[in-house]
């Protein structure tokens, strides 16, 4: 069977991951993987819960080396864990703590690497001078990634090694080509990736792990959340490059929410070469602000768990998306567009409503499940959310379509639009605030862009929205939030 390597670094001395103030080389990383391979319990499936990318990477490489399969659910709850244990044999959890009183077997990488035994192993064993890591069969199943459940129940999708390599290769050719130079120039520049998104999701795995491994990039181990944390991580990478007498070129793998926070707080982002954004459409105005303030290109990835990364665009240049070279689009009928690819999924129907320009280009209109039809008029939740979130007094906001199930054969189900809003300052939620005045201002703002029939029937003030780690809003969580607001109103 054809095989390809797990990484593409120039030597065993190449820096792979910045962790706890220093760069860990490929040789040291593989040295540690070898040690862990002798310690890890027998397993067929791995549930890698480490947010820190150093520990995540160790677990992922262990899975590749031992031909086990990494499972990546979008959330980890007692119910999810119980379902995983039923469906996947010999499940081993990689974590520094027991998740939600879980009784499954847990392997704590961090504790093992802090043990005296590992310290002695390091002192007695020299870092390898030769590469000792197997190439991976292209057809090997390396991961099962679950959809976010934003439109219903999460579904599992198998990812072969070749699937990840294809996506990585095309992302490199399109999005990361701007930071790829000649070999001579590259020796003077340290190329790094910093990600605010988790590695356990399709976007994070492809863009922040596989792209780094396949291009010899350095990855920062942290997953910063606040703008100041992003700045701190970038400063660390800048100091590392300076100590190596190199320039630094960092790509920030992130989301619109994080970009909005960076612009709002006006933080410095040293060493930034480009921004890569995904998980939700990025507003052109926000992309323009980022490019002007930080003198760095903003690129977007369009993709889904089922297929992976599929298309890209530079936000300020075009509304349309260009598909990656291995993707071809075909109209099956008036409403369905088929994705054709040489990845293992082969064909997949678009979950989104798009305007097909040709087999390589499209304009995104919204998800099929987002379509709203009230009294014969149509719009989408994405369109409504775009205008709601543009109101400057809000920190976060979204529409929610509440369905009245108490219908009869005479009276059909009624879809009612409501909105959840998070004000800029939580202290504004004190009883002294004139909430009616804020509601009037929001409605007035919305009336400038959307028809009156789509205005929210009720606006709820909340402290936060139940976004998952990639910034999406699962429908199940919004339903729970709606129930809480209704119960609170009855109290």
C-alpha positions as CSV (number, residue, x, y, z in Angstrom):
1,X,0.0,0.0,0.0
2,X,1.3,3.5,-0.8
3,X,2.6,5.4,2.2
4,X,3.6,9.0,3.0
5,X,5.5,10.5,6.0
6,X,3.8,12.1,9.0
7,X,5.9,15.3,8.7
8,X,8.2,17.2,6.5
9,X,10.9,19.0,8.5
10,X,14.4,19.6,7.2
11,X,16.2,17.8,10.0
12,X,15.7,16.3,13.5
13,X,16.9,19.7,14.9
14,X,14.0,21.5,13.3
15,X,11.7,23.2,15.9
16,X,8.2,21.6,15.9
17,X,6.3,23.0,18.8
18,X,6.9,26.0,21.2
19,X,6.1,24.7,24.7
20,X,6.8,26.3,28.1
21,X,9.2,28.9,26.9
22,X,11.2,26.8,24.5
23,X,11.1,25.1,21.1
24,X,10.9,21.3,21.1
25,X,12.8,19.8,18.1
26,X,11.6,17.0,15.9
27,X,14.2,14.7,17.4
28,X,13.1,15.4,21.0
29,X,9.4,15.0,20.1
30,X,10.0,11.6,18.5
31,X,12.2,10.6,21.5
32,X,9.3,11.4,23.8
33,X,6.8,9.5,21.5
34,X,9.0,6.4,21.7
35,X,9.0,6.6,25.5
36,X,5.2,7.0,25.7
37,X,4.6,4.1,23.2
38,X,6.1,1.7,25.7
39,X,3.9,3.1,28.5
40,X,0.5,3.7,27.0
41,X,-2.1,0.9,27.7
42,X,-3.4,-1.2,24.9
43,X,-6.2,0.4,23.0
44,X,-7.9,0.6,19.6
45,X,-9.4,4.1,19.9
46,X,-8.1,7.3,21.5
47,X,-10.1,10.2,22.9
48,X,-7.5,13.0,22.9
49,X,-8.8,15.8,25.2
50,X,-5.7,17.9,25.5
51,X,-6.2,21.5,24.5
52,X,-2.4,22.1,24.8
53,X,-1.1,21.4,21.3
54,X,2.2,19.8,22.6
55,X,0.3,17.1,24.5
56,X,-2.3,16.8,21.7
57,X,0.4,16.3,19.2
58,X,2.1,13.6,21.3
59,X,-1.3,11.7,21.5
60,X,-2.0,12.2,17.8
61,X,1.5,10.9,16.8
62,X,1.1,7.9,19.2
63,X,-2.1,7.1,17.3
64,X,-0.4,7.3,13.9
65,X,2.5,5.1,15.1
66,X,0.4,2.4,16.7
67,X,-2.3,2.5,14.0
68,X,-5.1,3.4,16.5
69,X,-7.9,5.8,15.6
70,X,-8.4,9.2,17.3
71,X,-12.0,10.2,18.1
72,X,-12.9,13.8,18.0
73,X,-16.5,14.5,19.2
74,X,-17.5,18.2,19.1
75,X,-18.4,18.2,22.8
76,X,-17.5,15.9,25.7
77,X,-20.4,15.2,28.1
78,X,-21.3,12.1,30.2
79,X,-23.9,11.2,27.5
80,X,-21.3,11.6,24.7
81,X,-18.7,9.5,26.6
82,X,-21.3,6.7,27.3
83,X,-22.2,6.6,23.6
84,X,-18.5,6.5,22.5
85,X,-17.8,3.6,24.9
86,X,-20.8,1.7,23.4
87,X,-19.7,2.2,19.8
88,X,-15.9,2.1,19.9
89,X,-13.9,-0.8,21.4
90,X,-10.9,-0.4,23.8
91,X,-11.4,3.4,24.2
92,X,-8.5,5.1,26.0
93,X,-8.9,8.7,27.1
94,X,-5.9,11.0,26.9
95,X,-6.4,13.7,29.6
96,X,-4.8,15.2,32.7
97,X,-8.1,14.8,34.6
98,X,-11.1,12.6,34.6
99,X,-13.8,14.2,32.5
100,X,-17.2,14.4,34.1
101,X,-16.6,11.6,36.6
102,X,-15.7,9.3,33.8
103,X,-14.7,5.7,34.8
104,X,-13.0,4.7,31.5
105,X,-9.3,4.1,31.4
106,X,-7.4,7.4,31.3
107,X,-3.8,7.9,30.3
108,X,-2.3,11.2,31.7
109,X,0.5,12.2,29.3
110,X,1.4,15.2,31.4
111,X,1.9,13.2,34.6
112,X,3.9,10.5,32.8
113,X,6.3,13.2,31.4
114,X,6.7,14.8,34.7
115,X,7.6,11.6,36.4
116,X,11.1,10.7,37.7
117,X,11.2,7.7,35.4
118,X,10.9,9.9,32.3
119,X,13.5,12.3,33.7
120,X,15.9,9.4,34.2
121,X,15.1,8.1,30.7
122,X,16.0,11.5,29.2
123,X,19.3,11.6,31.1
124,X,20.3,8.1,30.1
125,X,19.1,8.1,26.5
126,X,20.5,10.3,23.8
127,X,18.2,12.1,21.4
128,X,18.1,10.1,18.2
129,X,20.3,11.1,15.3
130,X,18.1,9.1,12.9
131,X,14.5,9.4,12.0
132,X,12.5,6.5,13.5
133,X,8.9,7.0,12.7
134,X,6.9,4.8,10.3
135,X,5.4,6.3,7.1
136,X,1.6,6.1,7.2
137,X,-0.5,4.1,4.7
138,X,-2.7,6.5,2.7
139,X,-5.8,4.4,3.3
140,X,-5.2,4.1,7.0
141,X,-8.1,5.5,9.1
142,X,-6.5,7.9,11.5
143,X,-9.4,9.8,12.9
144,X,-13.2,9.9,13.3
145,X,-14.5,13.4,13.5
146,X,-18.0,14.2,14.6
147,X,-20.2,17.0,13.3
148,X,-21.0,19.9,15.7
149,X,-24.6,19.0,15.9
150,X,-25.5,22.6,15.1
151,X,-28.5,21.4,13.1
152,X,-29.2,18.2,15.0
153,X,-27.5,15.0,16.2
154,X,-23.7,14.8,15.7
155,X,-22.6,12.3,13.1
156,X,-19.2,10.5,12.7
157,X,-17.1,10.8,9.6
158,X,-14.0,8.7,9.0
159,X,-10.8,10.4,7.9
160,X,-8.0,8.5,6.2
161,X,-4.5,9.7,6.2
162,X,-4.8,10.7,2.5
163,X,-7.8,12.9,3.3
164,X,-5.8,15.0,5.7
165,X,-2.8,15.2,3.3
166,X,-4.9,16.3,0.3
167,X,-6.5,19.1,2.3
168,X,-3.2,20.1,3.7
169,X,-1.5,20.2,0.3
170,X,-4.2,22.3,-1.3
171,X,-4.4,24.7,1.7
172,X,-0.6,25.2,1.4
173,X,-0.9,26.0,-2.3
174,X,-3.6,28.5,-1.8
175,X,-3.7,30.1,1.7
176,X,-0.1,29.6,2.9
177,X,1.7,30.2,-0.4
178,X,2.3,33.8,0.7
179,X,4.6,32.8,3.5
180,X,6.5,30.1,1.5
181,X,9.8,31.4,0.1
182,X,12.9,30.0,-1.5
183,X,15.0,27.7,0.6
184,X,17.6,30.4,1.1
185,X,15.0,32.9,2.3
186,X,13.3,30.3,4.4
187,X,16.4,29.7,6.4
188,X,16.2,33.4,7.6
189,X,12.6,33.1,8.6
190,X,10.8,31.1,11.2
191,X,7.3,30.2,10.0
192,X,4.9,29.6,12.8
193,X,1.2,28.9,13.4
194,X,-0.8,30.1,16.4
195,X,-4.4,28.8,16.7
196,X,-7.2,30.0,18.9
197,X,-9.3,27.0,17.8
198,X,-9.1,23.5,19.2
199,X,-7.1,20.8,17.4
200,X,-10.0,18.3,17.9
201,X,-12.2,19.8,15.2
202,X,-11.8,19.5,11.4
203,X,-10.6,23.1,10.9
204,X,-8.2,23.0,13.7
205,X,-6.8,19.6,12.9
206,X,-6.2,20.4,9.2
207,X,-5.0,24.1,9.4
208,X,-3.1,24.1,12.7
209,X,-1.7,20.5,13.0
210,X,-1.4,18.8,9.6
211,X,-0.4,21.9,7.7
212,X,2.3,22.5,10.3
213,X,3.6,19.0,10.1
214,X,3.6,18.8,6.3
215,X,5.3,22.1,5.8
216,X,7.9,22.1,8.6
217,X,6.2,25.0,10.4
218,X,6.5,25.7,14.1
219,X,3.3,25.5,16.1
220,X,2.6,27.3,19.4
221,X,1.3,24.8,22.1
222,X,-1.2,27.3,23.6
223,X,-4.7,27.9,22.6
224,X,-5.2,31.6,23.5
225,X,-8.7,33.0,24.0
226,X,-8.4,36.6,25.0
227,X,-6.7,39.2,22.7
228,X,-4.0,39.8,25.3
229,X,-3.3,36.1,25.4
230,X,-2.8,36.1,21.6
231,X,-0.4,39.0,21.9
232,X,1.6,37.2,24.6
233,X,1.9,34.1,22.5
234,X,3.1,36.1,19.5
235,X,5.6,37.9,21.7
236,X,7.0,34.6,22.8
237,X,7.4,33.5,19.2
238,X,9.1,36.8,18.3
239,X,11.6,36.4,21.1
240,X,12.4,32.8,20.0
241,X,13.0,33.9,16.4
242,X,15.3,36.7,17.7
243,X,17.3,34.3,19.8
244,X,17.8,32.1,16.6
245,X,18.7,35.3,14.6
246,X,15.7,34.7,12.4
247,X,12.7,36.8,11.3
248,X,9.2,35.6,12.3
249,X,6.2,35.1,10.1
250,X,3.2,33.9,12.0
251,X,-0.3,32.8,10.7
252,X,-3.1,33.2,13.2
253,X,-5.6,30.3,12.7
254,X,-8.8,31.8,14.2
255,X,-12.5,32.8,14.0
256,X,-14.5,35.9,13.3
257,X,-15.2,36.2,17.0
258,X,-11.5,36.4,17.9
259,X,-10.7,38.8,15.1
260,X,-13.5,41.1,16.3
261,X,-12.1,41.0,19.8
262,X,-8.6,41.9,18.6
263,X,-9.9,44.9,16.7
264,X,-12.2,46.0,19.5
265,X,-9.4,45.9,22.1
266,X,-6.8,47.4,19.7
267,X,-4.1,44.9,20.8
268,X,-0.7,44.6,19.2
269,X,-0.1,41.4,17.2
270,X,3.7,41.3,16.6
271,X,5.0,39.0,13.8
272,X,1.6,38.5,12.2
273,X,1.9,37.7,8.5
274,X,-1.6,36.6,7.8
275,X,-5.0,35.7,9.4
276,X,-6.8,32.5,8.5
277,X,-10.5,32.5,9.5
278,X,-13.3,29.9,9.5
279,X,-16.3,28.5,11.3
280,X,-18.5,31.4,10.3
281,X,-18.7,33.9,7.4
282,X,-16.4,36.9,8.0
283,X,-17.8,40.4,7.5
284,X,-15.9,42.4,4.9
285,X,-15.7,45.4,7.2
286,X,-14.0,43.4,9.9
287,X,-11.5,41.9,7.4
288,X,-10.7,45.4,6.1
289,X,-10.1,46.6,9.7
290,X,-7.7,43.7,10.4
291,X,-5.7,44.2,7.1
292,X,-5.4,47.9,7.7
293,X,-4.5,47.7,11.4
294,X,-2.0,44.8,11.2
295,X,-0.8,45.0,7.6
296,X,-1.6,41.3,7.1
297,X,-3.8,39.5,4.7
298,X,-7.1,38.0,5.9
299,X,-8.0,34.7,4.2
300,X,-11.1,32.5,4.8
301,X,-11.5,28.7,4.7
302,X,-14.9,27.2,3.8
303,X,-15.4,23.6,4.8
304,X,-17.3,21.1,6.8
305,X,-16.6,18.1,8.9
306,X,-17.9,15.7,6.3
307,X,-15.5,16.7,3.6
308,X,-12.9,19.0,5.3
309,X,-11.6,22.2,3.8
310,X,-13.2,22.8,0.5
311,X,-12.8,26.5,-0.6
312,X,-11.1,29.8,0.2
313,X,-11.3,33.5,-0.5
314,X,-9.6,36.7,0.4
315,X,-12.5,38.4,2.1
316,X,-11.9,42.0,1.0
317,X,-11.5,41.0,-2.7
318,X,-14.4,38.8,-3.4
319,X,-17.8,37.6,-2.2
320,X,-17.3,34.4,-4.2
321,X,-15.5,31.3,-3.0
322,X,-12.9,29.3,-5.0
323,X,-12.9,25.6,-4.4
324,X,-9.6,23.7,-3.8
325,X,-8.1,21.9,-6.8
326,X,-9.5,18.5,-5.8
327,X,-13.1,19.8,-5.5
328,X,-15.6,20.0,-8.3
329,X,-19.2,21.2,-8.0
330,X,-22.1,19.9,-10.0
331,X,-25.8,21.0,-9.9
332,X,-27.9,17.9,-9.4
333,X,-31.2,19.8,-9.7
334,X,-32.6,23.2,-8.8
335,X,-31.9,22.9,-5.1
336,X,-29.0,20.4,-4.7
337,X,-25.3,20.8,-5.4
338,X,-23.0,17.9,-5.3
339,X,-19.4,18.1,-4.2
340,X,-17.1,15.7,-6.1
341,X,-13.6,15.0,-4.7
342,X,-10.8,12.3,-4.7
343,X,-11.0,12.2,-0.9
344,X,-12.4,9.0,0.5
345,X,-15.9,10.5,0.8
346,X,-16.0,10.9,-3.0
347,X,-19.3,12.7,-3.2
348,X,-21.3,14.8,-0.8
349,X,-24.4,17.0,-1.2
350,X,-23.9,20.6,0.0
351,X,-25.5,21.3,3.4
352,X,-25.6,25.0,2.4
353,X,-27.6,27.1,0.0
354,X,-25.2,28.4,-2.6
355,X,-25.3,30.2,-5.9
356,X,-23.3,28.1,-8.3
357,X,-21.2,30.2,-10.6
358,X,-19.3,27.4,-12.2
359,X,-17.8,24.1,-11.1
360,X,-15.0,26.0,-9.3
361,X,-16.8,29.0,-7.8
362,X,-19.9,29.7,-5.7
363,X,-21.5,32.4,-3.5
364,X,-22.7,31.2,-0.1
365,X,-26.3,32.1,0.8
366,X,-26.7,30.1,4.1
367,X,-27.4,26.7,5.4
368,X,-30.5,24.8,4.2
369,X,-31.6,24.5,7.8
370,X,-31.2,28.3,8.3
371,X,-33.9,29.1,5.7
372,X,-36.8,31.0,7.2
373,X,-40.2,31.1,5.6
374,X,-42.8,33.3,7.2
375,X,-46.1,34.2,5.4
376,X,-44.5,33.3,2.0
377,X,-41.4,35.5,2.5
378,X,-38.0,33.9,2.8
379,X,-34.7,34.8,4.4
380,X,-31.9,33.0,6.3
381,X,-30.8,33.0,9.9
382,X,-27.3,33.8,8.7
383,X,-28.6,37.0,7.0
384,X,-30.6,38.0,10.1
385,X,-27.6,37.3,12.4
386,X,-25.3,39.4,10.2
387,X,-27.4,42.5,10.7
388,X,-28.2,41.8,14.4
389,X,-24.5,41.4,15.2
390,X,-23.6,44.6,13.4
391,X,-25.3,46.6,16.1
392,X,-22.3,48.1,18.0
393,X,-23.7,47.9,21.5
394,X,-23.8,44.1,21.4
395,X,-20.9,41.8,22.3
396,X,-22.7,38.8,20.8
397,X,-26.2,38.0,19.5
398,X,-28.2,35.6,17.4
399,X,-31.7,34.9,16.2
400,X,-33.5,31.7,17.2
401,X,-36.5,30.2,15.4
402,X,-39.0,28.9,18.0
403,X,-41.5,26.4,16.6
404,X,-44.9,26.3,18.3
405,X,-45.7,22.6,18.4
406,X,-49.2,23.0,19.8
407,X,-50.8,23.0,16.3
408,X,-53.7,21.1,14.9
409,X,-54.8,20.1,11.4
410,X,-56.6,23.4,11.3
411,X,-53.8,25.6,12.6
412,X,-50.3,24.7,11.2
413,X,-47.1,25.0,13.3
414,X,-46.1,28.7,13.8
415,X,-42.4,29.7,13.5
416,X,-41.6,32.6,15.8
417,X,-38.3,34.5,15.6
418,X,-36.7,35.6,18.9
419,X,-33.3,37.0,19.5
420,X,-30.7,36.5,22.3
421,X,-28.4,39.4,22.9
422,X,-25.2,39.9,25.0
423,X,-24.5,43.5,25.8
424,X,-21.0,44.9,25.7
425,X,-20.8,45.1,29.5
426,X,-22.4,42.6,31.8
427,X,-23.0,45.2,34.4
428,X,-25.5,46.7,32.0
429,X,-27.8,43.9,32.8
430,X,-28.6,45.4,36.2
431,X,-32.2,46.1,37.0
432,X,-31.6,49.8,36.6
433,X,-31.0,49.6,32.9
434,X,-33.8,50.7,30.5
435,X,-34.1,47.5,28.6
436,X,-37.1,48.7,26.7
437,X,-35.0,51.5,25.3
438,X,-32.3,49.1,24.2
439,X,-34.9,46.8,22.5
440,X,-36.3,49.8,20.6
441,X,-32.9,50.8,19.4
442,X,-32.1,47.2,18.2
443,X,-35.5,47.0,16.4
444,X,-34.9,50.4,14.8
445,X,-31.4,49.2,13.7
446,X,-32.8,46.0,12.2
447,X,-35.7,47.7,10.4
448,X,-33.1,49.5,8.2
449,X,-32.0,46.1,6.7
450,X,-34.7,43.5,7.1
451,X,-38.4,43.3,6.6
452,X,-40.7,43.9,9.5
453,X,-42.1,40.4,9.4
454,X,-38.6,39.0,10.3
455,X,-38.1,41.3,13.4
456,X,-37.8,39.3,16.6
457,X,-41.0,38.8,18.5
458,X,-39.1,38.9,21.7
459,X,-35.5,39.9,22.7
460,X,-33.8,38.1,25.6
461,X,-30.9,39.6,27.5
462,X,-28.3,36.9,28.3
463,X,-24.8,36.9,29.8
464,X,-23.4,34.7,27.0
465,X,-24.3,32.5,24.1
466,X,-23.7,28.7,24.3
467,X,-21.0,28.6,21.6
468,X,-18.8,25.5,21.3
469,X,-15.0,25.7,21.1
470,X,-15.1,26.7,17.4
471,X,-17.6,29.4,18.0
472,X,-20.7,27.6,16.5
473,X,-24.1,27.6,18.2
474,X,-25.5,24.0,18.4
475,X,-29.2,23.9,17.9
476,X,-29.6,21.7,21.0
477,X,-27.9,24.3,23.2
478,X,-30.0,27.2,21.8
479,X,-33.1,25.1,22.5
480,X,-32.0,24.7,26.2
481,X,-31.3,28.4,26.4
482,X,-34.8,29.1,25.1
483,X,-36.3,26.8,27.7
484,X,-34.3,28.5,30.4
485,X,-35.6,31.9,29.3
486,X,-39.2,30.7,29.2
487,X,-38.9,29.2,32.7
488,X,-37.3,32.4,34.0
489,X,-40.2,34.3,32.5
490,X,-42.7,32.1,34.4
491,X,-40.9,32.6,37.7
